[in-house]
Amino acid sequence: MFDSKELATQRRYLPLAIRTALACGLLTPTAQLAAQSVLEETVVSSSRVEMPLRDVGTSVTVLTQDEIVQRGFLSLPDLLRTQPSIAATNNGGPGKATSLRVRGEEGYRTMVIIDGIDISDTSSPQVSPRLEQLLTTGISRVEILRGPQGLSYGADAGGVINIRTNSPSEGLGGGVTAEQGRYNTQQLSGRIGGSFDSVDFLISGADMSTDGFNARDTDTDRVDDDGYDNQTIHARAGWDLNDSLRLEAVARQVEGENAFDGCFNASFSPSNDCEDSFAQDSWRVSAELTQGRFSHELAYSDNVTEREFFAENSAFFSAEGGLERLSYIGQWRQSEKMSLVYGVDREEESIDDGSFDRSRSQTGIYGEYQGRLSDSLTITAGARHDDNDDFGDYLSYRLSGAWVTDLAAGELKLKGAYGTGFRAPSLYEISYNNGPFAAPPASNTVLQEETSGGYDLGVAWASPNGSYLEVTWFDQEIDDLITFDVVSFSGYVQQSGRSDSQGIELIADLPLAMGFRINGNYTWNETTAPDGQQRAFRPEHLANLGIAYQNPEGRLRLGVNLRSSASSVDTSGAELDDYVLMDVNASYELVTGLTVYGRLENALDEDYMEIPSYNTAGQAAYAGVRYEF
């Protein structure tokens, strides 16, 4: 047994260790019951403070380090596709533009946070994360918060993907991984870190390259491979000055070089000899203070993105974006049954692409009540006020509730939430409409914020042996949608009418006998545009099914995963072909710490297309070795 002081010291490490052991089946049913119920898992993405899952009324799914490593994907979007209500489209292979849609909403309405840093690229036409530049290397945990989340996060948060990198272990530790596969894909990655009394640190890095494949079937003149290179470095350090005060610093650098098809050269002629470069440098410093019933976090982050595009080796476009954020989060715990969460943040975003050089600020203040009205019932209620330089004030709010009771040797949870949010018109959209290329009606349009609102209702059941079942109904709407005028190409206009997305999510995770485990999810998602037509690239049916095996010694691990997409249309309304993909993975620990592994992606060599004219990867085998110490 740990005493209270030791538990406080170890709390950064114990939850991950317990979750990993549970997922691997290394704990017996008795040990699992003593360790932690699934609903006791702590999440932070819902309200930006720690809450046990049993008290969370919003929809959150979690990917642990064990799951991330076992699936083996190099690309973060490929990993996220395995989760409920997530669809993605890719423009022709690794490093190409990738859009991730949570519950049918555009990728630029999803916020991605890594170790507290908002990695959105403000130099894009819409402020959005560059998901194609994100590798899974060094990631230990991903929390996915689905639905409008303007309360805690402000603008552009129609969904939140909260990522945490590896936690340092006691003493010194680390690892190195080398992998090789089809399309001459190579990755070398490593990390080193540790915790020594009051100081901890972690440094990780990855170098990934691939020759790729011909990005578009319209490229008939060069018919070349369109490759991609990525170098990522991430560092984190923390210092516990005393039992109450912790300082932390994070730094991250990502550089990508990508070849693609479909650009225009200096004479404005179409070309398939195209390249782009991406560089993002970001950092964050924070201080956390706990005093009695109060806790505080003060943080400052800075994120600079630079992009440059080339046609036939000549630069034709470049852009730089910046995002600075100063934030404070506080919490007052009146008791274990009631607390208040409150905060204020101020961010400044900028864009400079040679034609537009613009910046603006936004200040938000919010508060949320969290109350456990009984041992079974928890409710939250909060509101947020934002003041944006461009469009003025906006008020968003969220209500949620969770009720838990014993049922059939487990626990039954009923949950519900209603939230609102908004997306501010981007600096690019505003600047374009004010620039020389715009024409009526866009040039006469003063863009206002998009507004969103949505609710979900769900029921879940969890048992001490790790079984979990969930059914959730969701419905969300967006008003005043900002789109580019594809009729007269006048610029950005605001649509009249309402866009809707509704559906059902089914989630299951069940341990079986003899070391087997089955998990899966299914999403039915009906999306409609203001004209009543189905919205493009939103499959009506998404499904994932996985079967995993681990031998009693824990050395051999096998997995088979199926992913299907059905009833999707393109921008013209034409139906896209349905498809089913199979991925197979295996790993074996030769000696303690040394593991060999392999995977076969698209094992059935399915010929499919996510976007018309853009190619996708065929059957591809990968093998690697991993050493942990």
Buried (B, 14 or more C-beta within 10 A) or exposed (E): EEEEEEEEBBEBBBBBBBBBBBBBBEBEEEEBEEBBBBBBBBBBBBBBBEBBBBBBBBBBBBBBBBBBBBBBBBBBBBBBBBBBBBBBBBBBBBBBBBBBBBBBBBBBBBBBBBBBBBBBBBBBBBBBBBBBBBBBBBBBBBBBBBBBBBBBBBBBBBBBBBBBBBBBBEEEBBBBBBBBBBBEBBBBBBBBBBBEEEEBBBBBBBBBBBBBBBBBBBBEEEEBBBBBBBBBBBBBBBEBEEEEBBBBBBBBBBBBBBBBBBBBBEEEEEBBBBBBBBBBBBBBBBBBBBEEEEBBBBBEBBBBBBBBBBBBEEEBBBBBBBBBBBBBBBBBBEEEEEBBBBBBBBBBBBBBBEBBEBBBEBBBBBBBBBBBEEEBBBBBBBBBBBBBEBBEEBEBBBBBBBBBEEEEEBBBBBBBBBBBBBBBBBBBBBBBBBEEEBBEBBBEBEBBBBBBBBBBBBBBBBBBBBBBBBBBBBBBBBBBBBEBBEEEEBBBBBBEEEBBBBBBBBBBBBBEEEBBBEBBBBBBBBBBBBEEEBBBBBBBBBBBBBBBBBEEEEBBBBBBBBBBBBBBBBEEEEEBEEBBBBBBBBBBBEEEEEBEBBBBBBBBEBEBBBBEBBBBBBEBEBBBBBBBE
